[in-house]
Amino acid sequence: MRVVLDTNVLISGLFWRGTPYRILSAWRDGRFVLAVTPEILAEYVDVARRLAENFPGVDVSRLLELLAVTAKVYEPFALPGPVCSDPADDKFLACALAAGAVVVSGDKHLLVVQGHRGVEVLTPAAFARIHLPPK
């Protein structure tokens, strides 16, 4: 299974416990492939590094190294025009279309376009309930 994580989900999983942390742990354990585009990867790195300045106890370098080695990079699918009411979120749909992936996000701009061109958009809780049942 291929999954596109909205930046907020990835960052929440890195800095705090909870469902996003469970999702990141499942990725680290090889339970799914993290699909990214160069733009998404750059955003992950930028946001993680900026937040790490406020959280000196969190080592983001290990996650960033893991991303560089294991995330599958795709060229984004060319969308004919804006889809989300926040066009900055279109990059996650473009990646999902290119990768044949599900999007995991709590962002309302992405959640309302659930099903666009067949892309499944799930909240972290729904993704965990469906794809990460307790062992």
Secondary structure, 3 states (H helix, E strand, C coil): CEEEECHHHHHHHHHCCCHHHHHHHHHHCCCCEEEECHHHHHHHHHHHHHHHCCCCCCCHHHHHHHHHHHCEECCCCCCCCCCCCCHHHHHHHHHHHHHCCEEECCCHHHHCCCCHHHCCEECHHHHHHHHCCCC
